[in-house]
Amino acid sequence: MARNRGDKEEGPEKLMGLLKLVQILSLLVIFVAGVILGLASSSHINQYFTSQAQLFLTNNIASTKLSDNCTVVKPCEKVDYLNMERFVHPDNVIHSMTDDQVFWRASLLPQKKGYPFDRVPKVAFMFLTRGPLPLLPLWERFFRGHDQYFSIYVHTPQDYLLNVSSDSPFHGRKIPSKDVEWGSVSLVDAERRLLANALLDFSNERFVLLSESCIPIYNFPTVYKYLIRSEYSFVESYDEPTRYGRGRYNRKMLPEIHLYQWRKGSQWFEIQRDLAVYLVSDTKYYTIFKKYCRPACYPDEHYIPTYLNMFHGSLNSNRSVTWVDWSAGGPHPATYSGVNITEDFIQSIRNNGTQCSYNSEMTSLCYLFARKFAPSALVPLLSLTSTVMEF
């Protein structure tokens, strides 16, 4: 009897032990599952940050790529895109700038005195042509041996190909050009376009406008010294009280331009750098001329003479350094062919008996260039370069 009673008492105790064992095993299972889940999450997070780090490094390497075949890992040649030499001395006149862009660039006028580089002042020879340069050999002889003292800029019809030898100072000197119509404002556009392109070279100090029919009548050293040492510009600007002068004035230009300010002059000018900057910077008065100076008003004869008279007359000598023969009358000057070219003729241009002011003193050396000369004049002119013109 006693044995049976003990067996009954042990039944509940065993049941309680089994329940505790199940609870312990359940907690152990939960703990192990938590550990496993924790490790799995940690692995995922590590993979995420590892992938982000790789992406960051990849993007930064790509962003530091300097060219198509070099990175920070593989360095390449250093390129100075703000090179001072290229900025102050453009090595090529070809560019993709529009007129507005090149005029804006050319209008930049340094306020700091002096130059942070060795500057040899140059004369910019600007040729406004209808295409060919028939007197090219004469000019090539004139420029020979003086490379560091001049720059050349050529404006032709837009599609004209300036074909000269690679050793010519005219090689590669055609600027981005547009077609020009005689008597229209497009002539002024071409003049300002030449000035703007020449102003991009900070060494250019004087700017002379020439045509394909112009010739030099003195050697280069004489021309260079005359222009560089001049205190004034050479723009013909005078009051013409006839229908060919005042008669071309349009009262619609008021109140900006008055009749008493109106001037006329030859388009073949020579000016100093500061005046060139003022001319390419002007929009107000150029716009007035473009709108109201139409045939029989010719902007190339009035715009620059009037503008300089209004604002910069004290810097102008009111004369041209290019000789032209208007004695025959008519809308065009006399043209000289080969049969006209003699030593006495050239000497008569050089010493024509006139007196002019140069740096506030009188001189008989008034003209440096002459026009108009036909292609047939080339050979006889070349025969006189050493004996008369001395080059």
Secondary structure, DSSP 8 states (H G I E B T S, - for coil): -HHHHHHHHHHHHHHHHHHHHHHHHHHHHHHHHHHHHHHHHHHHHHHHHHHHHHHHHHHHHHHT--BTTB-SSS------TT-HHHHHS-S-S-----HHHHHHHHT----SSS-SS----EEEEEEE-SS--TTHHHHHHHHTT-GGGEEEEEE--TT------TTSTTTT-B-S-----TTSTHHHHHHHHHHHHHHTSTTEEEEEEEETT-EESS-HHHHHHHHHT-SSBB---B---STTTGGG--GGGTTTS-GGG--B--S--EEEHHHHHHHHH--HHHHHHHHH--TTS-HHHHHHHHHHHHH-GGGB-S--SEEE--TT-SSS---B-GGG--HHHHHHHHT-S--EEETTEEES---SEEE-B-GGGHHHHHTTIIIII--
